[in-house]
């Protein structure tokens, strides 16, 4: 008789665990769904903002085009364009973090 009661108790415990796990996954999915609803249009809004005109007048490649060939070779081997892109991404992340946390972080 004890084995039968033990098996039923284990089954009920596993059932309760699976119910709570399902509820947790449902809440996680709901949070992702709400964030998708909020951040999707926000991303479209940010993408629709036109770039300032001074970004289109000066480019990194136009600045480098007047250099002599040996300097261009050194710049290419040093991966300067990739380094500038990484630095720009870091500065952009820093500024966005300051913007979203209102300078608190």
C-alpha positions in Angstrom: 0.0 0.0 0.0 2.9 2.4 0.7 4.4 2.0 -2.7 1.1 2.9 -4.3 0.7 6.1 -2.2 4.3 7.0 -2.9 3.9 6.7 -6.6 0.8 8.9 -6.6 2.5 11.5 -4.5 5.5 11.6 -6.8 3.1 11.9 -9.8 1.3 14.8 -8.2 4.6 16.6 -7.3 5.8 16.2 -10.9 2.5 17.5 -12.2 2.6 20.6 -10.0 6.2 21.2 -11.1 5.3 21.0 -14.7 2.4 23.4 -14.2 4.6 26.0 -12.6 7.3 25.5 -15.3 4.6 26.0 -18.0 3.3 29.2 -16.2 6.9 30.5 -16.1 7.4 29.9 -19.8 4.1 31.5 -20.6 5.1 34.7 -18.6 8.5 34.7 -20.4 6.8 34.5 -23.8 4.3 37.2 -22.8 7.2 39.6 -21.8 8.9 38.9 -25.2 5.7 39.5 -27.0 5.0 42.8 -25.3 8.6 43.9 -25.8 8.3 43.0 -29.5 5.1 45.1 -29.8 6.7 48.1 -28.1 10.3 48.0 -29.6 9.3 47.1 -33.1 7.5 50.4 -33.9 10.1 52.2 -31.9 12.9 50.8 -34.1 10.9 51.8 -37.2 10.5 55.3 -35.8 14.2 55.6 -35.1 15.1 54.2 -38.6 12.8 56.8 -40.2 14.8 59.7 -38.7 17.0 61.1 -41.5 20.8 61.3 -41.1 22.3 64.8 -40.6 23.7 66.3 -43.8 27.3 66.5 -42.4 27.4 62.7 -42.2 27.1 62.5 -46.0 29.7 65.2 -46.9 32.7 63.6 -45.1 33.6 59.9 -45.3 36.5 58.0 -43.9 37.5 56.8 -47.4 37.6 60.3 -48.8 39.9 61.3 -46.1 42.2 58.4 -46.8 42.2 58.7 -50.6 44.9 61.5 -50.6 47.5 59.5 -48.7 50.5 57.9 -50.5 50.4 54.2 -51.3 52.8 53.1 -48.5 50.6 54.9 -45.9 47.5 53.2 -47.3 49.3 49.8 -47.1 50.1 50.4 -43.4 46.5 51.5 -42.7 45.2 48.4 -44.4 47.5 46.1 -42.6 46.7 47.8 -39.2 43.0 47.3 -40.0 42.3 50.9 -39.2 38.8 51.0 -40.8 37.7 48.0 -38.7 39.2 49.6 -35.5 37.3 52.9 -36.2 34.1 50.9 -36.7 34.6 49.2 -33.3 35.3 52.5 -31.6 32.3 54.1 -33.1 30.1 51.1 -32.0 31.5 51.5 -28.5 30.8 55.2 -28.4 27.3 54.7 -29.8 26.6 52.1 -27.1 27.9 54.4 -24.4 25.7 57.3 -25.6 22.6 55.1 -25.9 23.2 53.6 -22.5 23.4 57.2 -21.1 20.3 58.2 -22.9 18.1 55.2 -21.8 19.3 55.4 -18.2 19.0 59.2 -18.1 22.7 59.5 -17.2 22.5 57.4 -14.1 24.7 54.5 -15.3 
